[in-house]
Structure formats: structure tokens, C-alpha cells
Amino acid sequence: MSGAGSRGCGSPVPQRAPWSLVAATAAFYLVSATSVWTAGAEPMSREEKQKLGNQVLEMFDHAYGNYMEHAYPADELMPLTCRGRVRGQEPSRGDVDDALGKFSLTLIDSLDTLVVLNKTKEFEDAVRKVLRDVNLDNDVVVSVFETNIRVLGGLLGGHSLAIMLKEKGEYMQWYNDELLQMAKQLGYKLLPAFNTTSGLPYPRINLKFGIRKPEARTGTETDTCTACAGTLILEFAALSRFTGATIFEEYARKALDFLWEKRQRSSNLVGVTINIHTGDWVRKDSGVGAGIDSYYEYLLKAYVLLGDDSFLERFNTHYDAIMRYISQPPLLLDVHIHKPMLNARTWMDALLAFFPGLQVLKGDIRPAIETHEMLYQVIKKHNFLPEAFTTDFRVHWAQHPLRPEFAESTYFLYKATGDPYYLEVGKTLIENLNKYARVPCGFAAMKDVRTGSHEDRMDSFFLAEMFKYLYLLFADKEDIIFDIEDYIFTTEAHLLPLWLSTTNQSISKKNTTSEYTELDDSNFDWTCPNTQILFPNDPLYAQSIREPLKNVVDKSCPRGIIRVREESFRSGAKPPLRARDFMATNPEHLEILKKMGAASSIDAEDGLRFMQEMIELSSQQQKEQQLPPRAVQIVSHPFFGRVVLTAGPAQFGLDLSKHKETRGFVASSKPYNGCSELTNPEAVMGKIALIQRGQCMFAEKARNIQNAGAIGGIVIDDNEGSSSDTAPLFQMAGDGKDTDDIKIPMLFLFSKEGSIILDAIREYEEVEVLLSDKAKDRAAILKGKMIPSYIINSNPEMENEEQSSPENDSQNQSAEQVSSSSQEVDLVDQESSEENSLNSHPESLSSADMDKAVSISPSEQTSNPTENHETTNLNGECTDLDNQLQEQSETEEDSSPNVSWGKKVRPIDSILADWNEDIEAFEMMEKDEL
């Protein structure tokens, strides 16, 4: 993320001066104007600052040099195996790989870093390599957002500094806007993504084939994140201003205008995910971290770069809402946009670490200091900032991909306060990187900050941002060969010159903000304040704000108990049971649970920690990589689409939300576990194969039935009695390899739902099902078939006119077998809903059957409404359910306890209650409240 350069700003004047520049002025001029903030810590000597700056240069050389030696021209370096990461040649990492486009990503992302670090000769060589080797016309599907901020931004940043060096007369004398021409070419390749009714771009695009062509393999997405659509204006506007082609700025402005219009009017907040066609919010939680972060950043910086008051007005409106609802100093917690007083989650993600830096640019220093200090305390505890951590500062997601946002905020706070404390913070970051992340071939991301394990990954942003901010933190003005204050930082820390604000201004500056809201100008500062007012004249100002937060992290985890527990470990005692290891079927685990809280204070602490971990684990599993549930609808005689089973999706294979449903007869595979080549390929050819869970990975099962000619697969849980009534559905994950070869749809059914299909096969032999993203209308399913009209129209009067048949009994069973597929969870009682999902889920994740699962919250399990409650006999005639049950009750005695659940006679009220629960659950699929 970050930063704006500064323009001169004198004493307050009664006119609208760029307020976002006020903070920048304070940030960059305050250090030289006054030294009142240096009393809070011992000043760092010039020699030590130079030593640390040189250390940053050496670290960059280590990372960049190993990339060029072992990875180039690949997009990124894999530092553990000393080779390049090439899209398609390594196991897919999902959305993370969308940043890779076979365009030497790390080299482009590092161009302007080379100049900032005074490596002008290396910069000139790098530009020549980009012009000679990089191809932007690859048949690769990439993220529009990542390609914009990293590649387009990198080319524009490189061009900005290339023309600066050329003007100085020593380097780049041969340069003739070649990087700019590449940027323009890339800009035109991204434009087709904006071909939506809303103006919001598709999240992905094929660099060679664009959108929606068969060869493109993209263009069917419906959702994008707010930051993905709202983080375009700087790069696109700069491209327009550099080239005079206004179309880029126009498209980026339209996307921002649409997001502003769709904000929640009562709270002035925006959600995380939005439908690019309808503008409906898909995820309605709101924060300043992942999914939204750089949208806010670009509103403020668009005002700085373009001088359009509407962007500042929008930012200030949003900022007021953030400080009113999301900011709970020193925490920043997500809320619901419709209920902003209600927290949406109890953890924070690492991307919000950019926000203190943005607050510095805004001029709101106190909360910036508070949040930054809280983050620093977390880092001191774990060496790095975990990807997510809870409100009591425990690790929620343990990874750390060497993100630069905290270093960025540290740099801006130092420029704003001049407090040498922030130089010590930067020194700590350098030491931790060298001590824990440095490997022979570069710097490796942390797989788990608690264990210090590494991941074979060094993202391009590490070179684009981390080293840039760390070097600038310790550099004096004379250490940099150009004036950094003449530039604005993009979210990827690429440099765009501020003189673009007065170049090629052909875009209308119509103020659209006032069309949507009544603005109270009293909330906004339009003049440059006196710095003595902005920063109180107190030598210990920043320190006085930090001091109460010094032990905020330690207080959440009493050191005394930790020491006692560590001593017990050394004496041979077993470590406490962790939630991630718990198995409900393990007697030893159950015995440990019984002791928790009963024997000693240590046991009590273990119990409290275990329950907190269970809540965190459930919340994490429910929200990671969520896909909506799918539907298995039995459409053959005598069900005719009235039995709809809620199914779990797969992260691989045909996506039923983007493609037409799959319809076919079902057949059991042999072997039933599907873990080897099928011995009955003729039986599953052209059909939907039934497979049992267990003994191998889901993807392996899918490949085996696909090779046998199956058109789809249904995995049935091997845990007898499991049901979507009581357990949260989970989605089937891949096997860690590239699963693009799997082309058929795969769905998961719990044992209870799966037995409905198996019982139907035993009774009717030929059973046809429909696999889809949601239940289909029966009229569409039965179109062209000779079916009584009341089955389609659900007319009770016509149903009662039909004659009943003794054969109705078997159909009554199928009606009973349709069970509630979900339960609605009130968002207000979020903790209760998390606890309710703990019973079976941790065990399912750690079971030895090797199937990888990702939880879906019960509140997400939804489908379309079923129709009315008729049953059908073997002749396709409907009978009255009440009469049918009455006949059964007169002829049958009390059921034996050994009779299966599908054969039991139940009261009509009970059956109708189940049907009503199904209807409510199916309706919920149409309105995901998250």
C-alpha cells in the first residue's frame, strides 16, 4: 500500500487546500522542522542508520540476485528449492497463482525499487531485459487486480523513474518510452474485463483471449472483492495522463462511482464482495483488511494525484464510518454493514497493518500510533505478523508470506513523528527477516510463525515494497538520488509523479458524491493546519500513547502459567490437548476433556484455551475458501424432482455455479471406494458414479471414475449416521496437485442423504438425478414428459381427486426421507453458532481417511424451495398424504426399534415440519446473509 508525496503547505488559509497533502506535508517536513518527538527514545546515530541501510541493500541483493540467478525469467523464486515458479509446472495454489502470468513478475515489480536503492546500473539492465524478454500475450488467466497493481504499476513506476534518470543526463539516454508502450498494451488487454452492466471489472481475464471466449476459460464469474474493483484508479489514470488515452481513467472512475453508489447508506460502509452484474453485496461484512483495504487507500490517493474533490469527500465519509464502527482502539474489527454495531468476526487479518500508514496521510496520528503499537506487540510475540490473529492476540492463521504492510506504516509514522522508536522497530524487522526467513536462495515465507517452518515462496511484493520502505526508513535525503516527495506510492509501492495531476486533464471532474449523500462539511478539514496543533507540543507524545499498550499482548496470555507449563513439559508431562488435534472418537482425548477445569489452575487454563481454540478453529474452517452448497435432485419416477438433497461442493472439477447442471442415472462404482481403476467401467459409462468416502483423496476418486467414462460423481460419507441435519457440510479439497484435468462435477453427501439414493436404487433400480448449484423448478425438469399436471403445479385439489393406491406406502417413505438441510443461525448469536458446529468437524478434519475437508457453516447450507407435500405411487398418481398415513397407522403395529429410520411411521405434523424446514432452508440459498 501506501504513501503520498508532499506539496508545500503554509499557514491555514480559508480555501479548499488538498487536506490529504496536509498529512503528507507533516510527515515529510516535520522531521526537519522540529525535533520535539526525539525525546521519547534515544536518537539513533547517523552511523547506525547507515549501517542498517547498508544491511537492507545487502538483503535486497540476496533476494534479487537469487531470483535473477535461479528463477528468471519465471514469475517468482522458490527459495527452498532454488528454482523459478512457472504457472502450470507447479501444483496449483488456487487464487494465489492468479498473480502469475508468465511475464517475469518479480523483475517488473522490482524496477523502481532498484532506483530507490540507488542501483541505477542494475535498473538499466533490468529495463533492457523486460523489453527483450517479457511477453504480455500469453494464454494465461490472471487476476485483473494483481496484474494491475504489480505489472501495470511496475511498468509505470519503471517508466516514471526512467524518464527522471534520462533528464538527469547520466543513465537511460537510450530510453524512448518503451515501458510506457508496454503498459499501454497491457492496459488495453485489461479493458475487456470492464464489459459488465455495472462497470465493475471481472476478477480475471485471459491475457491472450480476453473474456468469455471459449478459449478464454474465464468470464463466468459473478463476484469480485471491493478492493479488486476499487484499486485501479491510480494506475489507470496515470496511464491515461501519460499517454493521453482517456479511456483507462474513465473505466476506473466508473467502477469507483458504482462502488460508492452501492455503499450501505445508513452506515456508509461497503461489503467485502459484490456481484459485478447486479451490484448486490455478496459478503456483507466490512473492515479495513483483506478484500476492502486498498479501496479506501485509493480514494484518498486519487484525490492527491487527480485533484478531484469528490474522492476526498468519499474517503472522509467512509473514514468517519470506520472510526465510528470498526475502530475499537487499538483493534480494528469487522462489522456487518447493515448492523454496524455488531462485530462480524473475532479476529483480524494482517493486511490491516497498512491502515496506520493511511491514517498518517489522513493526519489522524493518535489511532495510527495505537494500532501500530498493538501490531508491533503481536510481532514481538511471534517474530512476524500472523496472517490472522484473534482479539486476544492468539494465532488464527499462522502463515506469514513476508507481507510489507507493517513496514510501510512504520515508515510513515517515523516520517510523521520523527520518533527514533520507529527506527528501532525497523531494526527489529530486519533482524527477524535475517534470523528466521533468510535461506541460501533468498527469503522464504513462513508457513507457521509458531514453529518457524518455511514455505517455498517469495512473492514479488517482498522486493517491490519491503526493501523499499525499510531503506527509506533509514535513509537521509542525500541518500536518495531523487526527491521522493515528488511521487505518490501506489498500493504496491510503485512511484507515480505528482505532476500527472496537471497533465492531460480531459476527464470531467463532475462531483458525483453529492448526488448520493448530504455531506456535512464540518466533518472535513480543507485547510493546512498548524503542525503544533496537528501534533501536540509534547516531547513524549507518541510514547505516551504507546505506553498503555506495551503489555496488551502479554496480558492476554499470562506469563506465569506459561512458565509453569514449560517446566512441566521439561519434567516429562504431556503437552496440553490442542483443538486441531482433538478427535471425539479418541477415549484419551475425552478423558483429558473431563479433567479440564477440575484438577488445578493449569487444567483450568488448558480448558479455557481449548474452548477458545475450538471456537477459532470452527470459525476459520467455516470461512476459509467457502463455496455454497450444491443440490442433488432425484428426478426419475416416482420422485419427479421433489426430493432434493443438500450436497457439499468440490474445489475441483466442473463448477456447477458456472455451467449447466449435470443430469444422469446413477451407478455404484467397483471398487466402491473408487481408489483404483474401476472394474465395472461399462456400468458407470455415461452415468453419475456413486463412491464411498475414504482410503484415498477425493481427486483420485474423481480421476478414476472420469477415466471409466462417468459424467459426474457423488461421494457418500462412510461415517454411518452422519447427516447434514446435525453436521456442517464441507467442501472436498484437491490433493495438492494440479486438478485441472478433472472435468466432471463432484458432490459430497452425508450418509443419511446418501442412503436415500441407495435405497431408491434397491427399490427402483433406475434412478436419475440432477446435479446443480440449486434445486431446479419441476416444470423445467419434467418438460416434455407425460406427467399429471398436479405434480408440476402442486395443486392439492387435483391431488385429492386422484385415487389412492396400496403402492403409496413406499412413496411415503421417500417423503419422510427428505430432511432439513440446514438451520438458520442468527448472526447476533455468532459464538453459539460456532460452538454448535464443533461437535463433529474437528474430528472430520483430522481423521485418518486422508480426505481433506473445509467446513461450511450451517448458516450457509441453503437451497431453493421445494413444492407442496404430495407423494406419488408407482403409476405416477398422487395420493393424499393424510389418508395414506391413516391407512398405515391402521394396519401397522408399533415399529420395532431395529427398523431403519426410513421405514418408521411418523405423525403428519412431524413430516410437515420437516418439509417446512426444507422449504425455509431452500429459500435461504437465495439470500446469503453470511
N, C-alpha and C positions, 0 to 999 in steps of 0.2 A: 504494500500500500504506500503511499504517503506523499507528501510534502509539497508545499508551495514555496517558491522563492518570494522575495520581498521587493516592494517598491517603496520609495520614500514616503514617509508619513509624518507630518509635523504635528503641531498642536491641534486640538479639536477645532473643527470648522463646521458651520451649520449647513452641511450639504451631504448628499449621499456619497460617501467615500467607500471604497471596497473594504467592508469590515473583515472579510476573510483575510485580507492582507494585513490587518492590524496585528493579528496574532503572529503572522509571519515576520512582520517588522520587529515585534517584540522579541520573537525567537532569535532572529539573526543579528539584531543590533544591540540587544540588551547586554550581551556578554561584554562587549567593548564599551558600552555606555556606563556600566556600573558594576561594582564587584560586591554588592551587599549580600549576595547569596553564597559567597565562598566561605563564610564563617561557619557554616554548618558542618564542614568536613575539612580535613587538611588538604590544601591545594596540591595538585599533582604537578610535579616539576616538568619543565619542558623536555628534559632528557627522558623521563619515564614515558611521557606521551609519545615521543619519537620512537622509543623502543617498542611500545605497543603497536604503533602504526606500522613499523617495520615488520613486526610479527604478523600483522594482518596481511601484509604484502606477501610474506613467505607462505602463509596458509593458502592464499589465493593461488599462488604459483603451484603449490602442491595439488590443489584441486583441478585447476585449469590445465596444468601440464599433463596430468594423468589422463584427463579427458582427451586431450589432443593426441596423446601417445597411444592410448589403448582403446579409445571409443570412436573418435572422429572418423568418418562423417556421420556416425549414428547419432540419434537424438540425445541420448543420455549415457552416462557412465554407470556401469555396475561395479562399484568399488571393491566388492569382496571377491569377485571372480575376474577382475581386471579386464573387462570387455565391454563392448557397447551394447546398449539395449535397442534392438530393432523391432519395430512393430511387426507382429506376426511370427517372429522367430523365437519369441519367449512366451511362456504361459501367460494367458490374458489376465490382467489385473482389474478388469472391468472398466469403469468410468475413468480411472486414473490414466489409462492408456490413451484416452481421447486427446490428451495433450500432444501425443507423438504423431508426427505427420511425415516422417522420413525427410525432414528439411533441416537437419543439423541444429536441432532446437537449442542445445546448450551454447553453441557458438553464437547464434544470433542473440540469445538472451544475455550474453556476456559482453556484447560490443561496447556499450557505453561505460560499463564497469572498468574496462581496460583504460579508458581515457581518464576517468575519475581517479584511478590508481596511478596515473602518470606513466602508463605503459603505452606510449603513443606508437612506438615502432611495432609492438605486438598488435595494436589496433589496426594499423595499416595492413599488416599481413593478414589479419583476420577478415578484414573487409574484402581483400582480394580473394580469399578462399570462399567467402559467401558468394561473391559474384561468379566465381568459376565453377563451384561445385553444387550449390543449392538449387534444387528443383521444386517449384511450387505447384506442379501439375501432376501430383501423384494420385493414384487411385486409392485414397485412404479417407476414411470417415473420421473427422476431427471435431473437437469441441469448438464452437464459434467463440465462446468466451475465452478459453485458454489460448486459442490461436490469435485472437485479437490482442490480449494483454501481453503475451510473450513474443509472438513472431512479428505481428504488425507493429506493436510497441517497440520491439527490439530494433526493427529496421528503421523506424522513425527516430528513435533515440540515437542510433548509429549515424543516421543522416544529419541530425542536428549537430552532433559533435564533429562530424567530418567537415561540414561547411565552416564550423568555427575554427578548426585547425587549418583549413585551407586559407582562411582570411588572415591567420597569423603568419602565413608565409613559409613555414618550415616543412610541414607534413601535408600529405593528401593533395599535392598540387595537381595531380593527375585526375582527381575525383571530379565527376561531372553528373552528379545526382543519380548515380546508378542504384543506390539503395532506395532512394525515393521511388524510382520506377518499379523496383521490385515490390515496394509497399503498395503502390497503386495497383499493380497486377493482383496482389493478394486481396486488396480491398474489393476489387470487382469480383473476385471469386467468392467472397463472403456475402455479397449483396443478395443473391437468391434466397438466402436464409430469411430475409425480411418479407418474403412473399406470403404474408398472412393478413387476414382482415384487420387484426389489431395493430399490426406494425411491430409486434414483438417478434424477435427472430426465433427460428427453430434452434434448438440447442446444439444440433450437429449438422455438418454439411460434408459432402464429398468434394475434395479439392478438384477433382477432375470432372465429375459428372453433376455436381450441384445437388439439387433437391428433387426428390420424388420420381426421378427416372428409375427404371428397373435396375440400371447399373449402379445407381447411387447408394442403394442399400440403406437409405435413411429418408426422412421426410414424413414418417408416420407418427412421430412423437406429438403429443398434445400439451405437455407441460414443460416449463422451464423455471429456473430459480430467478428470483428478483434481481440478484446481483448479476446473473448471466445476461439478462436483458438490459440491465441498467448500468453496466460498466463498459460502455462503448464510446461515450461522447468525447472523451479526451483524444483517443487515437483517431476516431473517425473525423472529428472536427479538425485536428491537426493535419490529417491527410487532405482534407478539403482546403485548408488555408495554405498548405504548402503547394498544392497542385492547381488550385482554382476550380476543381471539380466539386461543386456544392452538394452533389447527391449523397455523399457519405455523411456529412453533418446533418443533412435533412433526415436521413433514415434514423440516425442515432437520436436526434431530437424527438422524432415521432414516438420512438419506443419509450423515452423518458416521460413524454407527455401522457402516454397511455397509463404507465405505472402510477403517475401522480393522480390521474383521474380515478383510478381504481383503488386508491387507498381507502381504508376504513374511515368514514367521515367523522364518527364520534370520537375515535381515539387518535386519528391522524397517523396510524401505524400501517405498515404493509406486511403481508404474509411472506412466507419463505418460498412457496411455489405457486405459480399461476398458470392457468390454461391459456395458451397462446392464441387460441381461436375465439373463446368466449370472454376471456378476462375474469373468469371466476377464480377465486382463491382455492387452491387445492390443499395446501397446508396453511393453516390459519394461525400458526404460532409466529411470534415476531420477536426479534432480538437484534443484536449488533454483530453477531458472529456469522458462522457459515451460512451461505445462501442469501444473505442480505448485505453484509458488511460494506462492500465497495460501492453499492448503490448510493449510500449516504455520502461516502467519500467523494464520489464523482459529482454529486450535486454541488458540493462546496467548491471543488476544484474547477468545475465547469464555469462557475462564476468568476473564479480567478483568471482562467485562461481566456474566456469569451466575453466577460464583462456584462453578462445578461442578468439583470436584477431578479428575474423570476427564479433562477436557480438558487440564489441566496435565500429568497423568500421560502421556497420549498424546503431547503435544508433547515432553516430556522424553525419552520413549523414542525418538521419531523423531530428536530433536536429537542424542542420543548416537550414533545410526547415521550421521547426516550428518557429524558431526565425525570419526567413525571411518573412514568410507569415501569420502565426497565431498569433504570439506575437505582440500586439499593446499596449505596456505598459501603464497602468498596466493591460490591458484587454488581454484575450486570446479568440479570436473569430474564429469560424469555417469558413472554406473556401471551395470552390469547388476544387477537386484535379486536374481537367483539366483547371480551371481558378482560380488559387490561389490568384489572386489579388481581387477576388470577394467574399465578405462575404456571407456565406450560411444562416446565421441567425443573429438576433439582440439580442440574449440572450445567457447566459452562464449557464451551469449546475454545481451543487455543487461538482460533482466528480472531477472537475479540480483542486480542492483545494489541491490534492496530489502533484501537479506539482512543487510548490516551494520547497518541500522537495526533489524531484528528481533533481531539479536544484542545490541544495546544494551538492548532491552526485556528480553531474557533475562538480561542482566548479564554477558555474555561479551565484554568490551571488547577484549581484545588481538586476536583474529582479526577482529573488526569493523574495527579500525584498519588491519590488514594488507590485507584485501580492498579496503577503500575506497581506500587509497593506490594499490594496483595499478590500480584502475579510473580514478583521477584521472590517473595517468601515461598511460594509454591516451587519455584525453580531451585531455591536453596535446599529445599527438602528432597527434590527428585533429580537434581542436576540439569534437567530440561523441563520444559513445559509440556505436560502430557496433552495428547490430542483433546482430551476432555477430563474434567475433574469436578467433583461434587461440591456442594456448598460448604461442606465441612472439610474440603481440600484433600479428599481421598482420590485416588486414581480411578477414573471412569473408563477411559480408553487409554491404553498405556503406550501407544506408539508416539513417536516424535520424528517427523520427516525433515528435521533441520529447518523449521519454519523461521522466517526473519522478522515477523511482526513485532516481537518484543524488543529486538534490537532497534527497530525503526522508532518505536515510541521512546526508547531510551535516548536516542539521538535527539529527538525533538524536545524532550524535556530538558536535556542538558543545554540546548540552544536557548530555551526559554528561561531557564533559571540560572545558568552558569554554575550550578552546584556541582562540585567535583565528586559528590556522591555517585553521580551517574557515570562518571569515568570509572569508578570502582565497579559499578555494575557491569559495564562493558568489559572490564578486565576479567571479571568472573565468567562472562560468556566465552571469552577467548580461551581461558583455562579449561573450561568444561568441554569445549569443542576439541581441543587438542588432547585432553586426557581420556575422553570417553568415546568420541566419534571418529577420531583420526585413525585411518588404516593405511597400509602401504600404498594403496592405489587411490587415495583420495580421502573423502569423509563419508562415512556410512550412516544412513538414517538409523534411529533407534527403534528396534522392534518392540522393546518393552523397557521403559525408563526405570522400572523397579529392579529388573535383573541386569540391565545393561547390554542385553542381546542386540545384535545388529540386524539390519535388513539390507539386502543387496540393491541399494537405491541411493542415488544422489541426484535430486531434482535440479532442473535448470535454475529455479528461483534461488537456490542456495548461492550460486555465483552472481546472479543478477542483482540480488538485494542484500544478502547477509554481509558480504565483504564490503559492499558499497557503504552501508550505514556504519559498520564498525570502523572503517577507515576514516570516514568523515567525522566520526565522534572524536577521534584523537588528533585529527589534522588541524593545523592552523591555516589561516587563509593563504599564506605564502606557499603551503604545501600542495596546493591545487593549482593547476595551470590555467584555469579559467574561473570566472566568477559564478559559483554555484547558485547564487541568489538570483541570477537571471533566468532560472529554469524552474519548472514545476515538475515534481515527481508523479509519475503515473502509479497505479496500484502495484505494478511490477517494478517500480523504482526506475523506470526509463525517463529520460530527461527530454522535456519539450520546452522550447524557448518561449518566454513570456511575450516576445514581440509578435507572436502569432495573433495576439488579441486585436491588433490593428491592421492585420493583413487579410485581403480578400474577404471583407465583411459583406458578403452578399446574402447572408441568411437574415430573414426578417426576425427582429427581436420583439415580436409581439408578446406581451406579458399574458400568458395563459393562466398563470396561477390564480389571479383574482377572479377568473371565471368559475373557479371551483370552491373558493372559500373566502370568508371575510377575514382579512388579516388585521391583526392589532399591531400597529407599528410600534407601540410602546414596548413590545417584547424584543424588538430588534435594535441593535446598535448600528448606526450608519456613519459614525464619525470615528476618527482615530483618538483613542483615549490616552490620557497621560499615563506613562508606564508606572509611575508611582501609585496610581490608582489600580491599574491592572494587577500589579504585584505589590502587595503591602511592603512598606519600607521596614522590613524586619530581617535582619541577617539570618535568622533561624526559621524563616517562613516555611520553606519546603520541609525542613527537618521536623518542625512542629506538627506538620500534617502526617508525616510518615511514622512518627514515634509511636502513636497508639496502635499501629498496625504491625509493629515489629514481631510480636508473638502470636499474631492471629492464626497462623497455620499450626504452630506447636500446640496451642490451646485446644485444638480440635483432636489432638492425639497425645494424651498425657505422657510425658517422657518417663515418669517413674514406672508406670505399668510396662512400658516398652522395655525398660532396663530389666525389670523383674522377669519378663517373658524371655528376653535374650539370655539371661542367666539360666533359666530353666531349660532352654534349648541346649546350652553348653553342658548341662548336667545330664543330658540324655533323654529328657522329656520330649514327647511328640509335639510337633508344631500344631497350632490350632487348626481346626477344620475350616477350610475356605469354601465359600458358596459355590465357586466354579467347579469344585471337586465333589460336591455333595451328590450322593445317589440314594434315593429313597428306598431302594431295594437292598442297601448295604446295612446289615444289622449293627456293625460297629459305628457307622455314621449316626444311626438312630439312637444308639446308646450315648454317644457324645452329645447329641442334642438334648437328651433328658437331663444331663448333668449341667448344662449351661445355665448359669444364674443361680444354681443351688448350692454349690460347694464353697466357692470362695469369690473374692472380689475379682480375681483374674478370670474365673469362669464366667462371672457376670459380664466382664468386659468383652470376653470372647462371644458371649451370646448377643450383646448389643452390636458388636462388629459384624457378626454373622448375619443378623437380620438386615443391617444396613447394606451389606454386600448383596444379599438376596434381592433386595429392592432395586439396587443399582443394576444388578445383572439382568433382572427381568426387564427393567426399563430399557437397557441397552439392547437386549435381544429383540424387544418389541419394535424398536425404532430403526435398527440397522437394516439397511438395504430392503426396506419393506416393499412388497408387491401386494396388490389387492388380491383377495381370494378369487378363485375361479369356480365354475359351476359344471357339474356332471348331471345331465338331464336325461332320464330314461324316456325315450320317445317311441319305443316299439309297443305293440299290443301286449297287455291291456293298459299300459301306463299312460301313453299318449302325452308325455311331457309334463305330467302332473307331479312326478317325483323328481325333485331337484336336490342334489347332494352338494354340500359345500366342500370344495376341494382346495388344497394348498397348491400354489404355483411352483414353477421351477425357474431358476436363474439362467437356464439354458434352453435350447430348443425353440420351437415356434412360439412366438409371443401371441397369445390369443387376444390380447387387447389391441393388437395392430393388424391382425389378419383375420380372415373369415373363419368361423368356427369349424371344427372337425367333427364329422358325423360318420359313424360306422358301427358294425356289430362287434361285440367283444368276444375274446377268446383267451383262455388261460395259456400261458407260456409253459414250456417244458425245457429245462427245469423251471420250477415255479419262481425261484429267486432271481432268474434272469441273469445270473452271474457268469454264464458261459454261453457258447454258441448254442442256439436253440435246436432241439432235436425234432421239433414239430413245426418247421417253418411254413409248411402248407396250411397249417391250422390258423396261423396268425397273419398270413399274407393278405394284405388289403383290409385288415381289421385292426381294432384297438386292443392291444395286448394287456392282459392283467398280470401283474408281477407282485411278488411279495417283497416287502422291505427286508433288508438285512444281508449280511455276508459280503457285500461289495458296495462300491459307490453308486449313487443314483445315475451318474453319467455313463458308467459302464453298462448298467441295465439298459439305458436308453439306446446305446450303440448296438447292443446285441439284438434287441427287438427290431431296431431300424434295419439292421443287416438282414433280418429274416423277412422284411417286407411289410412290417406293421406301419400303419399310418398314424399311430398315436400310442400312448402308454398310460396306464393307471397303476400307480404303486399303492398297494394296500398294506397298512401297518400290520406288523407281525405281533404287536402287543395286544393280545386278546382283550376285548372290552374297551379299548380306547375309543374316544368319541369326541367330536367337535363340540358336543354339549358341555363338556367339562374341561377340555384341554384347549389351549390356544393353538390354532393351526400354525404350521411352519412351512417355509418355502424350501424346496430342495436346492441345495447348492451344488456347484460343479465339483470337479475333482482336482482343482488347482492347475489344470491344463487348459489348453485352448479347446473350447467346446463348440466352436463354430461349425464343426462337422455334423452336429446333431440338428436335424431339420424338422423333426416331428414334435408335436406338443406332448408334454409330460405333466401329469397332475397327481396329487397325493390324496388318498382317502384314509381316514382313520378306520380302525377295524369295524366299528359299528356301521359306518356308512358303506364300507366295502362289502360287508356281509349282505347288504340289501341287493347289490348286484349279483353276488354269488348265489344267493337264494333264488333270485329271479332266473338265473341260468339253469339251476337244477329243476325249476318248475316249468319254464317255458322254452328252454334250450336256446332259442334265437332271441337275443336281447340286443337292441340297438340303442346307442347312447349318443348324446351331443356334448362335445367338449367346447366350452365357450367361456368368455370373460364374465358373462352374467346370463341368467336364465332367459330363454327366448320365449316370445309370445307363442301360445299353442296354435293360433290360427296360421302362423307362418310355418310352424313345424309340420302341421297336418295338411298344408295346402296341396290340393290335387288328390287327396286320399278320400275314400268313401267312409266318412266318419259321421255319426249322428251330430247334428248341429249343436245340440246342447253341450257336447263335450268341448266344443270350441267356444260357445257363447256362455257356458256355465249358467244355464237357465234352470233354476230349481223346479219351476212348474213343469217344464218338459221332462225333467228327470223323474218327477213323481208319476207322470203319466206312463212311464215305461214299466214293463212287467219285471218283477224280480226273478232271480234265478238262484237255485241252490249253489251254483258255482260261484256266487258272490263272496263266499267265505274267504277264498284265497285272496280276493282283491281287497277285502277288508284288512288283511294282514299288511298289504303294501301301504295302505293309507296310514296304518299305525306306525309303520317303519320310518315315515318321514318325520324327522325330529328337528328340534330347534337347532339352527346352525350357528347361532351367535347369541350373545346377550349384550344389551346396551349398557355401556359403562358411563356413568355421569362423570364429566370431566372435573367437577368440583371435588369428587372423591377419588382423585387420581392415585393416591397412595394405596387405597383399598383395592383398586383395580389391579395395581401392580402386585400386591400381595396375593390376590386371588389366582394369579397366573403362575405362582411359584411352585405349586404342588408337584407338577409333573415335568415342567420344562427343563430345569437344570439337569435332571436325570437324562432326558432325551438327548441333550447336547453332549453328555459325557459317556453315553452308552457305548459298548464295545462293538456295536454293529457297523461302525465306520460311516454311517450315513450322516453327512453334515447337515445341520438344520439351523434355520434362522427363524426366530419367533415372530408371529404376527399376533398382536393384541386381540383379545376377544372383541373389543370395540371396533376392530377393523373387519371382522368377519361378517360380510353382508352380501345380500343377493337381491334379485328382483322379486316382486310379489308373486306368489302362486295364485291360482284362481280359486274357485269355490271347492267345497269338500265333497265331491261326488266320488263314488267308486265305480269300477267298470268290471262287468263279468267277461267271461271268455269269448262271448259272442259280440262283444263291443257294446253291450247295452248297459246303461247306467241304472243303478238301483238306489233306493232311499237308504241312507246310512243308518238312520234311527231304526227303521224296520229291520234292517239286516242285523243290527246288534241285538235287537229284541229277540229275533229268531234264534240267534246263537245262544243268548242267555237262557232260553227255554230248553234247549237241547243239551247244553254242556254243563257239567258239574264244575266245582271249584278246580282251578288249574293246579296241577302239581308244581311244587317248587322247582322241579327239574325241567319244566317246559321252558323252551327258549323264549326270550323276550318278544320275538316276532310272532309267537303263537298265542300270547296271552290275550284274554278278552278284557278290554278296558272300558270304563264308563264313557259315554258320549262326551260329557263335559271335559274329561281328560284329553280325549282325542282332539276335540275342537280347540282346546287350549294350546295343544302342540301346533296345530295348524295356524292359529293366530300368532304364536311366537315366530313361526316360519315367515308369515306374511310381514311381520314387523322387521324381522331380520333381513328379508329380501329388499324391503323398502330402504333400509339403511345403506345398501350399496349405492343408491342414487345420491346420497348426501353424506359424504365422508367429512365428519366434523373433527377428526384427529384429536 
